[in-house]
Amino acid sequence: MRKQYTTPISLASYLIIIFGLALLILTHGLVRSAGIVLPILGTSIFCYSRFSLRSAFDRHIEKSLTGDLADIGKHYCKLDVVDEKADGEGVPSRNWRSGFWVAEVVEDAKRPVIVGCVGLGKSYAYSSEDETSAELRRLVISPRYRHKGIGRKLIQTVVHFAREHQIETIYLTTSSYQQPAINLYKKLGFHLEGKREMTIQMQKWKIYAFRLNVNGYSL
Ligand SMILES: CC(C)(COP(=O)(O)OP(=O)(O)OC[C@H]1O[C@@H](n2cnc3c(N)ncnc32)[C@H](O)[C@@H]1OP(=O)(O)O)[C@@H](O)C(=O)NCCC(=O)NCCS
């Protein structure tokens, strides 16, 4: 979200505010009244753009919470039974390539608290027929616990799991407003595969697609 302070629309609103204040200080009469209107206009544009960006994130969160995150077991932890054993439990198939992990902390001998999560599942954005790739998603760490290596640890856990389940490629997408995530993926060896632009309520979003070749990746 900090990136939003330097978007073209934010920069334009700062200019409008500064120009208005200059008019207010340096001019008189009718021109001076523009010095009152312009800072109000600039502030309104800035607030609107910030509000619309926030509501785009809120919608995304809402969609996630009512979608796959509403039933994590169903979406990420399904066992495909390929071989019924005598006890009827079966064994997981080789195509089982999804999972969901949480990071917990225990503070002051209290019960563990979940402070982060990540999921690996069937790729929405890429060919669902491809049985050797999966998509990493829902990576998030509670703000208080960020920058402590938990995000890195969760991704390493996913890569380890992928390797053990014959997954060769991990894909993911993120946006230009998630710079810490971009840094994290680059640092862990993900390759930028492509980017596209989209506009949501006057905001330009750059969507980045990253890919990690699991084979040969050193954890
Ligand atoms: C992105 C996120 C998961 C990172 O988790 P984290 O536990 O704080 O990350 P780590 O402590 O493991 O950091 C690993 C690397 O990521 C990068 N990084 C993490 N936070 C950063 C920040 N605030 N600014 C810049 N780089 C950052 C750094 O390269 C860091 O390596 P370093 O510690 O050697 O500098 C976390 O910031 C987050 O939950 N963000 C909001 C949700 C989100 O954007 N999720 C990604 C969805 S695609």
The ligand as an ORCA input file, in Angstrom:
! r2SCAN-3c Opt
* xyz 0 1
  C       5.294    -10.692      1.721
  C       5.273    -11.264      3.133
  C       4.563    -12.612      3.119
  C       6.753    -11.468      3.569
  O       6.769    -12.230      4.784
  P       7.901    -12.025      5.875
  O       7.793    -13.105      6.871
  O       7.842    -10.639      6.407
  O       9.225    -12.163      4.992
  P      10.680    -12.616      5.507
  O      10.945    -12.074      6.865
  O      10.799    -14.104      5.349
  O      11.621    -11.850      4.480
  C      12.321    -12.500      3.442
  C      12.724    -11.478      2.391
  O      11.569    -10.847      1.834
  C      11.853     -9.470      1.537
  N      11.017     -8.578      2.367
  C      10.194     -8.966      3.383
  N       9.568     -7.867      3.899
  C       9.996     -6.793      3.198
  C       9.713     -5.389      3.261
  N       8.847     -4.881      4.150
  N      10.303     -4.569      2.366
  C      11.171     -5.064      1.452
  N      11.505     -6.388      1.348
  C      10.920     -7.246      2.215
  C      13.309     -9.263      1.867
  O      14.046     -9.538      0.700
  C      13.564    -10.331      2.908
  O      14.888    -10.728      2.981
  P      15.874    -10.040      4.074
  O      15.230    -10.252      5.395
  O      17.149    -10.796      3.924
  O      15.951     -8.618      3.708
  C       4.603    -10.292      4.145
  O       5.168     -9.018      4.010
  C       3.086    -10.172      3.952
  O       2.308    -10.931      4.552
  N       2.641     -9.197      3.120
  C       1.213     -8.953      2.867
  C       0.550    -10.058      2.089
  C       1.186    -10.256      0.730
  O       1.540     -9.341      0.029
  N       1.310    -11.550      0.364
  C       1.838    -11.969     -0.911
  C       0.717    -12.345     -1.791
  S       1.271    -12.673     -3.439
*
